[in-house]
Amino acid sequence: MEVRRGVPAGAERRAAELYWDAFGRKLGPALNPPGKAVPFIAAQLNADRAVCALLGGRLVGLAGYQLGGRALTGGSASDVLRAYGYLGGLRRLPLLALFERRPAPGQLVMDGIAVAPRMRGLGVGSLLIEEVAAVAAERGCREIRLDVIDTNPRARALYERRGFAAVRTEHTPYLRGLLGFGAVTTMHRPVETDGPRGPRTP
């Protein structure tokens, strides 16, 4: 298993497929159908805002992060309108705005972890988190922030094992019917100045 920074050139489509597999249920109302969503995500990726896990040279996991005003997934309003058409794009823009998160000073915001189904439970997520922590330390951040939805308890358990603690929960019952979740918990992990903790191999 190799962990590296940045999405390898030529792996953008694979990265988008992994991302969609992990978050398509949540993002579906804004980006469906998948035949449009995956190419859109691939085209708008900021490849330098990810850490990736590769096995035999094949991308099997990635974790995105937002720093310096740029996140793993990008795309302007004009990009959305161009990909989905004027009317379709206008309908999607308010939904996409619901997912926007801006870091506070000194924060690195994680943009989710996506791991290939056959690799789940093997420690890939932990490796990716620790590499993100290394990025945060090198960039002088004081903490890492992420949001986890109430329908993803497995992800929350992983984050808690890797040192994240819940700081607040926003209940959004009005989104349950639309996006499939009714609460979002914000979690923080302090950045260790002496380097990331935990093993680097599963």
JOZIGI-V84608 format. One record per helix or strand of 2 or more residues. SS is the DSSP state (H for helix, E for strand). FROM is the first residue (numbers start at 1). TO is the last residue. If there is no record, write none. Layout:
# JOZIGI-V84608
ss->SS from->FROM to->TO
ss->SS from->FROM to->TO
This chain:
# JOZIGI-V84608
ss->E from->2 to->5
ss->H from->12 to->31
ss->H from->34 to->44
ss->E from->50 to->55
ss->E from->58 to->67
ss->H from->77 to->84
ss->H from->86 to->97
ss->E from->107 to->115
ss->H from->117 to->119
ss->H from->124 to->138
ss->E from->143 to->149
ss->H from->153 to->161
ss->E from->165 to->171
ss->H from->173 to->179
ss->E from->183 to->190
